[in-house]
């Protein structure tokens, strides 16, 4: 299993503001990380319904949500106009914190990718199966990952308009915390 920091080093962009905080609201309890991409080259994915869609580039904002009691990180990739381009959910084993306070997660291979136009892809199930065969994940972890993938689809993919509105509210809640003392702020 791979360990990934919420600052997302290795994506090819750098010198960007990163914020991390807890959000406690009526419809979300958990950890949030916000990356504001201030520069860098656009990176695009092709999706059957969305077509060519930017996933990173100058002016984009990534909101990463780790709901309490769940085994996933939902990354919401907002375009410069504040609309969601794509969601990417990593199924995870656990969350850890580095010495500098930045959250990291242990990725369990399986991902759920979906778009505002109804694209849906469950990715890397083959990697999860291979990890089971190699002993990198246990039978229980394998079952948990598959069940979490189903929960992600049920929770977020059935009504993407409601999911986008919810994500916009959570991004606004995170932005309101940017200047609070309990918010971790870094330039990465």
C-alpha positions, -999 to 999 in steps of 0.1 A, spaced: 0 0 0 12 35 -8 13 63 17 3 97 3 4 132 20 -26 155 15 -2 181 1 0 158 -29 38 162 -36 47 145 -68 19 158 -89 42 181 -107 31 214 -93 49 233 -66 49 265 -46 12 264 -38 -8 273 -6 -20 243 13 -45 245 42 -56 217 65 -84 218 91 -113 200 107 -147 209 95 -176 204 119 -209 212 102 -244 200 99 -235 177 70 -198 169 75 -175 160 103 -139 153 94 -106 165 81 -102 188 50 -72 197 30 -73 225 4 -47 230 -23 -48 262 -43 -30 258 -76 -14 291 -83 7 280 -113 17 250 -133 7 233 -165 -27 220 -171 -31 183 -169 -62 168 -186 -80 135 -185 -105 123 -211 -138 110 -198 -165 95 -220 -192 121 -211 -172 151 -199 -147 148 -227 -113 166 -221 -114 177 -185 -87 196 -165 -76 179 -133 -48 203 -124 -36 237 -135 -33 273 -125 -64 287 -108 -78 253 -98 -86 244 -62 -86 208 -48 -107 201 -18 -98 168 0 -123 155 24 -118 126 49 -151 120 67 -149 107 102 -155 70 104 -151 64 66 -123 48 47 -119 72 18 -105 106 7 -127 124 -16 -108 149 -37 -129 175 -54 -112 193 -83 -127 227 -88 -120 247 -120 -111 284 -117 -148 293 -121 -157 273 -89 -174 244 -107 -165 208 -101 -145 192 -130 -141 158 -115 -142 139 -82 -116 113 -73 -121 91 -43 -92 70 -29 -102 41 -7 -79 42 23 -68 20 52 -60 48 76 -50 84 82 -17 93 98 0 126 106 36 135 98 58 154 122 50 187 104 13 181 111 3 173 75 -22 144 72 -12 114 51 -33 84 42 -25 48 34 -40 41 0 -57 7 -6 -55 9 -44 -92 11 -53 -104 44 -66 -138 58 -77 -137 85 -103 -169 104 -113 -179 136 -130 -208 161 -130 -220 146 -163 -224 111 -149 -191 95 -158 -183 67 -133 -152 45 -132 -140 22 -105 -103 21 -110 -74 -2 -99 -96 -31 -88 -69 -53 -105 -42 -37 -83 -63 -44 -52 -67 -80 -63 -30 -83 -69 -23 -69 -35 -45 -96 -20 -26 -123 -39 8 -109 -28 -3 -105 8 0 -67 8 -36 -65 19 -55 -90 40 -88 -107 31 -105 -83 55 -89 -52 40 -98 -64 5 -134 -68 15 -134 -34 33 -120 -17 2 -147 -32 -21 -175 -23 4 -161 13 7 -161 16 -31 -198 7 -31 -205 32 -3 -187 60 -22 -209 53 -52 -241 52 -31 -232 84 -12 -219 106 -39 -227 94 -74 -264 89 -74 -271 127 -73 -240 146 -85 -258 179 -85 -265 176 -48 -229 163 -43 -215 194 -61 -237 217 -40 -225 200 -8 -188 202 -19 -192 239 -27 -206 245 8 -177 226 23 -151 245 3 -167 277 16 -166 264 52 -129 256 47 -121 290 33 -138 306 63 -112 288 85 -81 298 65 -72 325 89 -80 306 122 -53 296 145 -62 259 144 -57 258 106 -25 243 93 -11 265 66 19 257 44 34 268 12 45 236 -5 
